[in-house]
Structure formats: structure tokens, C-alpha cells
Amino acid sequence: MNIAEAMAKGIKPLVHNYFGSSFFYPRKFIFNTQDECVAIAERDYNPAFCRAFVADRFSLQEQLAHVDAVLDSLV
């Protein structure tokens, strides 16, 4: 969750293309090579977009619901 936490602060993420990364994060922040990483880092970005993305995809209420579901499954 460290990538989402940084995005919540408005920090531009640089996400290595691990299996499933495109499910969680916008493709424009995902890289395969060092050159792609540098290109993403040099691109302009909108901190408000990063914050809004996290608020929409990883809301506190949604995360608490997931935690509750896990805890309920253990009992």
C-alpha cells in the first residue's frame, strides 16, 4: 500500500510493472525499463489527480470493510 499512500499525499508514483500493477494503478505511472521510468519521472503531473485516484479507489470505508471481512472469516 506504500504506493497508494504516497499518491494520497500527491506524490507521483513510479510503479515497476509487476504482475497486477495495472489493476491497481494508472498505466501512465507503470514502467518496464529504466528509460521508461525516467520518462515518467520527467513528465508533468497533477498532484490532485493522484490524491483523487486514491480517494476513489482506496477509500477508508472500503479498506475497513475489507478488514472486517477478513476478521469475520477468521472467527
Backbone as CSV, one residue per row, in Angstrom:
resi,resn,N_x,N_y,N_z,CA_x,CA_y,CA_z,C_x,C_y,C_z
1,MET,0.805,-1.199,0.000,0.000,0.000,0.000,0.849,1.265,0.000
2,ASN,2.174,1.117,0.033,3.014,2.308,0.096,2.876,3.199,-1.136
3,ILE,2.589,2.625,-2.281,2.401,3.436,-3.489,1.140,4.277,-3.336
4,ALA,0.052,3.666,-2.895,-1.198,4.395,-2.701,-1.048,5.459,-1.620
5,GLU,-0.292,5.151,-0.572,-0.073,6.130,0.493,0.675,7.354,-0.032
6,ALA,1.667,7.136,-0.877,2.392,8.259,-1.479,1.462,9.060,-2.389
7,MET,0.664,8.367,-3.187,-0.269,9.058,-4.070,-1.269,9.884,-3.272
8,ALA,-1.675,9.402,-2.116,-2.615,10.143,-1.275,-2.016,11.478,-0.833
9,LYS,-0.701,11.565,-0.792,-0.015,12.811,-0.459,0.237,13.672,-1.695
10,GLY,-0.156,13.172,-2.876,0.046,13.914,-4.109,1.371,13.639,-4.780
11,ILE,2.070,12.602,-4.336,3.376,12.258,-4.904,3.189,11.376,-6.132
12,LYS,3.919,11.716,-7.179,3.831,10.932,-8.420,4.435,9.554,-8.188
13,PRO,3.678,8.488,-8.467,4.232,7.143,-8.297,5.045,6.717,-9.519
14,LEU,6.055,5.939,-9.270,6.810,5.268,-10.323,6.692,3.789,-10.000
15,VAL,5.847,3.097,-10.757,5.471,1.726,-10.417,6.103,0.750,-11.404
16,HIS,6.949,-0.147,-10.893,7.510,-1.179,-11.751,6.382,-2.114,-12.176
17,ASN,6.432,-2.584,-13.382,5.358,-3.397,-13.953,5.379,-4.812,-13.377
18,TYR,4.914,-4.934,-12.142,4.786,-6.259,-11.539,3.431,-6.842,-11.935
19,PHE,3.263,-8.136,-11.761,2.008,-8.794,-12.130,0.861,-8.164,-11.347
20,GLY,-0.091,-7.604,-12.046,-1.256,-6.998,-11.412,-1.150,-5.506,-11.175
21,SER,-0.013,-4.891,-11.471,0.144,-3.457,-11.200,-0.878,-2.614,-11.949
22,SER,-1.199,-2.998,-13.173,-2.159,-2.216,-13.954,-3.582,-2.353,-13.425
23,PHE,-3.825,-3.337,-12.581,-5.132,-3.471,-11.935,-5.290,-2.405,-10.851
24,PHE,-4.184,-2.045,-10.199,-4.230,-1.116,-9.077,-3.930,0.334,-9.448
25,TYR,-3.055,0.555,-10.421,-2.556,1.901,-10.686,-2.708,2.281,-12.152
26,PRO,-2.809,3.592,-12.446,-2.924,4.035,-13.835,-1.703,3.633,-14.659
27,ARG,-1.948,3.211,-15.856,-0.883,2.742,-16.753,0.190,3.807,-16.972
28,LYS,-0.208,5.083,-16.917,0.763,6.145,-17.196,1.876,6.237,-16.155
29,PHE,1.741,5.548,-15.035,2.769,5.552,-13.995,3.549,4.236,-13.922
30,ILE,3.262,3.307,-14.817,3.878,1.976,-14.771,4.986,1.882,-15.821
31,PHE,6.138,1.365,-15.392,7.270,1.252,-16.311,7.816,-0.174,-16.346
32,ASN,8.494,-0.480,-17.464,9.176,-1.763,-17.634,10.680,-1.606,-17.615
33,THR,11.167,-0.518,-18.172,12.601,-0.313,-18.290,13.024,0.948,-17.541
34,GLN,14.318,1.077,-17.353,14.865,2.250,-16.680,14.555,3.524,-17.477
35,ASP,14.631,3.443,-18.788,14.336,4.608,-19.625,12.872,5.032,-19.480
36,GLU,11.968,4.054,-19.416,10.554,4.381,-19.218,10.342,5.037,-17.855
37,CYS,11.045,4.571,-16.846,10.933,5.146,-15.501,11.360,6.614,-15.515
38,VAL,12.470,6.891,-16.158,12.967,8.261,-16.242,11.973,9.134,-17.004
39,ALA,11.411,8.608,-18.080,10.439,9.374,-18.862,9.208,9.722,-18.028
40,ILE,8.730,8.786,-17.235,7.575,9.044,-16.364,7.944,10.092,-15.319
41,ALA,9.123,9.967,-14.738,9.561,10.903,-13.706,9.671,12.328,-14.246
42,GLU,10.059,12.468,-15.499,10.247,13.791,-16.088,8.957,14.410,-16.600
43,ARG,7.914,13.610,-16.753,6.631,14.113,-17.236,5.964,14.990,-16.181
44,ASP,5.228,15.997,-16.659,4.406,16.781,-15.742,3.309,15.902,-15.191
45,TYR,2.830,16.258,-14.017,1.733,15.504,-13.432,0.910,16.423,-12.550
46,ASN,-0.237,15.925,-12.148,-1.183,16.691,-11.360,-1.333,16.026,-9.992
47,PRO,-0.793,16.635,-8.932,-0.916,16.031,-7.603,-2.367,15.788,-7.191
48,ALA,-3.268,16.666,-7.614,-4.686,16.496,-7.267,-5.244,15.215,-7.885
49,PHE,-4.763,14.852,-9.084,-5.200,13.608,-9.715,-4.802,12.411,-8.858
50,CYS,-3.561,12.438,-8.363,-3.082,11.328,-7.533,-3.924,11.181,-6.273
51,ARG,-4.192,12.300,-5.608,-4.994,12.250,-4.383,-6.406,11.752,-4.670
52,ALA,-7.013,12.256,-5.740,-8.376,11.850,-6.094,-8.430,10.375,-6.487
53,PHE,-7.412,9.901,-7.190,-7.371,8.494,-7.590,-7.418,7.595,-6.369
54,VAL,-6.612,7.915,-5.360,-6.578,7.106,-4.144,-7.897,7.212,-3.385
55,ALA,-8.448,8.403,-3.307,-9.720,8.582,-2.604,-10.826,7.764,-3.261
56,ASP,-10.798,7.681,-4.588,-11.821,6.920,-5.315,-11.596,5.414,-5.232
57,ARG,-10.350,4.976,-5.322,-10.046,3.548,-5.395,-9.759,2.881,-4.056
58,PHE,-9.275,3.646,-3.093,-8.839,3.066,-1.819,-9.416,3.844,-0.635
59,SER,-10.710,4.090,-0.662,-11.304,4.879,0.410,-11.169,4.175,1.756
60,LEU,-11.164,4.958,2.821,-11.051,4.401,4.159,-12.199,3.437,4.440
61,GLN,-13.401,3.806,4.058,-14.554,2.943,4.299,-14.402,1.605,3.583
62,GLU,-13.909,1.642,2.368,-13.700,0.406,1.601,-12.644,-0.469,2.273
63,GLN,-11.560,0.144,2.713,-10.497,-0.621,3.358,-10.965,-1.225,4.677
64,LEU,-11.743,-0.471,5.448,-12.279,-1.001,6.706,-13.227,-2.168,6.452
65,ALA,-13.996,-2.085,5.389,-14.891,-3.189,5.038,-14.086,-4.441,4.709
66,HIS,-12.956,-4.289,4.011,-12.104,-5.438,3.695,-11.504,-6.045,4.966
67,VAL,-11.064,-5.180,5.872,-10.505,-5.665,7.135,-11.569,-6.418,7.923
68,ASP,-12.772,-5.861,7.998,-13.871,-6.532,8.697,-14.163,-7.908,8.093
69,ALA,-14.144,-7.981,6.755,-14.418,-9.254,6.084,-13.358,-10.298,6.434
70,VAL,-12.107,-9.867,6.476,-11.032,-10.799,6.838,-11.199,-11.269,8.281
71,LEU,-11.462,-10.341,9.164,-11.638,-10.694,10.564,-12.850,-11.618,10.773
72,ASP,-13.930,-11.336,10.071,-15.117,-12.189,10.154,-14.820,-13.609,9.655
73,SER,-13.984,-13.727,8.644,-13.662,-15.051,8.101,-12.801,-15.867,9.052
74,LEU,-12.128,-15.183,9.983,-11.274,-15.885,10.936,-12.040,-16.417,12.144
75,VAL,-13.225,-15.886,12.357,-13.984,-16.287,13.542,-14.895,-17.451,13.256
